[in-house]
């Protein structure tokens, strides 16, 4: 192993050695504790420390790093106290996630570290968003994101690389190639000779270096970061190394040929660097033993200190409260004037006013810039706000949702337009695991709204007409909004953009150009989670939302003698239990109407709640009117048969007959 110190003086080299030594000693301590049964699991990075330490040393302290679960050296080199890390690993209240997540699955704004989730690939798109926020604000910073050679098989890897290349984002994508993805060797992961060769396919620079040589890692990343701060662009860096222990300790290493261990023991990053420093007379031969003893004593002290900390006492109220970032809704002043607008224009109005209100708001989506989006909602936006803030995206929903989260992490707001709500399935993991869970895990809010053009009625078939709101209503951490009228669409969308939590904002496509109503001018918000009584009545209540509200109005107008009360939920997560309960207590009979399929539709949740909490007020069974439990057909007659509207007359006849 050849070391080139370049301009580093002896003090710098000695400091590098200490930074390289510390994670090794901590890991050795963890392995002892594991054998003693005092900790339960450990993902070792022994033999790979030079990558984490060298790269972190090369980054500025205020630049974000997104590490993996073997990169202890990132955390220690950023000077996070071991006691805090140990508390995290042991699930103590003083850990970064208060016992809610394991090992390195956390982030910290204080140290500019954003940890991974177990799915490995998604953090790469977050790096894109973080870097984009820096570019938009002319900060001249670089973002460093780690991945393993196994995770390069994930679609998230390719999406994030492509977005970074198309947008010229200053991101260093670091592949830590340690030979194995759990037990799967590289020849079963990919067929190319070197992973770095993939860089040319994205139109970016690629380099491959010795990941066990701390100086080569440091100088390479220092050089790249210096260039990228002035000339933003992404780079793919493959660091060659080897995993000297199991995927985690319980899995062992029997599947690894012994000759590979022998070969890589000779390349140990710590032993080789220590020998180099002694040979160069930077340190004395006896000094490493002294510093190891000193560090080990400090490690023992901090570890034992954490073991003495009390265990967490579960508190359900705290857990529930910490699922969302607190947000106090501030009503806008009463708007004196209003203008008739179509549903689609009300949404456009909300976006335009929000873009003016928040200079850090970025809108992203397919074809939304000059073309104005598939439904023309953002037509004319680039002329007022520019392409930097109204961004066309490649067709890669997962990366764009992840980039939106990265923008939020780095101080921006983001609105993502799903071209059709159906397409969100391609970004599902980012929504339900990253956006939804991050605040609960480490108190980082995710200020993202995902607009979801949804619903049937246009003969668009199974992949452009689904009602998929129930995919998200059961996911804690998300808010789900579904307005039925133009004024509500504007007020709720502006409220969603104000809200620091992730919001899934459903817009029924059929209503875009078919519905017009008076919409308040200017800044206008409606509180999320509040239902609206559309029509008062005494005979029965129809609880509904979205296009179902208009089916209910049509039914009530057709049967004026029945005195039907109509409740428009407007929000599904949270939903207005008090308003629904009050209506049931008033009428004694409830029909829950929605366009989604019957089985596991959101109406089942409403029915269960009312049966449990309002049973004594019921004069008839709670009934549901929903669409068929099939996919949505294209043919108009088949679609009409599918939709809940076709069943409403008969369902109401049965309900009112009790």
HELIX and SHEET records of a PDB file:
HELIX    1   1 UNK A   10  UNK A   35  1                                  26    
HELIX    2   2 UNK A   49  UNK A   58  1                                  10    
HELIX    3   3 UNK A   72  UNK A   77  1                                   6    
HELIX    4   4 UNK A   82  UNK A   89  1                                   8    
HELIX    5   5 UNK A  123  UNK A  136  1                                  14    
HELIX    6   6 UNK A  150  UNK A  153  5                                   4    
HELIX    7   7 UNK A  155  UNK A  167  1                                  13    
HELIX    8   8 UNK A  186  UNK A  188  5                                   3    
HELIX    9   9 UNK A  195  UNK A  202  5                                   8    
HELIX   10  10 UNK A  214  UNK A  230  1                                  17    
HELIX   11  11 UNK A  249  UNK A  251  5                                   3    
HELIX   12  12 UNK A  258  UNK A  265  1                                   8    
HELIX   13  13 UNK A  269  UNK A  279  1                                  11    
HELIX   14  14 UNK A  287  UNK A  307  1                                  21    
HELIX   15  15 UNK A  316  UNK A  321  1                                   6    
HELIX   16  16 UNK A  343  UNK A  357  1                                  15    
HELIX   17  17 UNK A  381  UNK A  385  1                                   5    
HELIX   18  18 UNK A  397  UNK A  409  1                                  13    
HELIX   19  19 UNK A  421  UNK A  427  5                                   7    
HELIX   20  20 UNK A  428  UNK A  429  1                                   2    
HELIX   21  21 UNK A  430  UNK A  435  3                                   6    
HELIX   22  22 UNK A  438  UNK A  442  1                                   5    
HELIX   23  23 UNK A  470  UNK A  473  1                                   4    
HELIX   24  24 UNK A  486  UNK A  498  1                                  13    
HELIX   25  25 UNK A  509  UNK A  511  5                                   3    
HELIX   26  26 UNK A  547  UNK A  558  1                                  12    
HELIX   27  27 UNK A  560  UNK A  562  5                                   3    
HELIX   28  28 UNK A  577  UNK A  587  1                                  11    
HELIX   29  29 UNK A  602  UNK A  613  1                                  12    
HELIX   30  30 UNK A  615  UNK A  617  5                                   3    
HELIX   31  31 UNK A  636  UNK A  642  1                                   7    
HELIX   32  32 UNK A  645  UNK A  656  1                                  12    
SHEET    1   A 5 UNK A  65  UNK A  66  0                                        
SHEET    2   A 5 UNK A 143  UNK A 148  1                                        
SHEET    3   A 5 UNK A 171  UNK A 177  1                                        
SHEET    4   A 5 UNK A 235  UNK A 240  1                                        
SHEET    5   A 5 UNK A 205  UNK A 210  1                                        
SHEET    1   B 2 UNK A 107  UNK A 108  0                                        
SHEET    2   B 2 UNK A 113  UNK A 114 -1                                        
SHEET    1   C 2 UNK A 180  UNK A 181  0                                        
SHEET    2   C 2 UNK A 184  UNK A 185 -1                                        
SHEET    1   D 2 UNK A 338  UNK A 342  0                                        
SHEET    2   D 2 UNK A 516  UNK A 520 -1                                        
SHEET    1   E 7 UNK A 390  UNK A 392  0                                        
SHEET    2   E 7 UNK A 361  UNK A 365  1                                        
SHEET    3   E 7 UNK A 413  UNK A 418  1                                        
SHEET    4   E 7 UNK A 448  UNK A 454  1                                        
SHEET    5   E 7 UNK A 503  UNK A 508  1                                        
SHEET    6   E 7 UNK A 479  UNK A 482  1                                        
SHEET    7   E 7 UNK A 571  UNK A 573 -1                                        
SHEET    1   F 5 UNK A 532  UNK A 535  0                                        
SHEET    2   F 5 UNK A 564  UNK A 568 -1                                        
SHEET    3   F 5 UNK A 540  UNK A 544  1                                        
SHEET    4   F 5 UNK A 590  UNK A 597  1                                        
SHEET    5   F 5 UNK A 623  UNK A 627  1                                        
END                                                                             
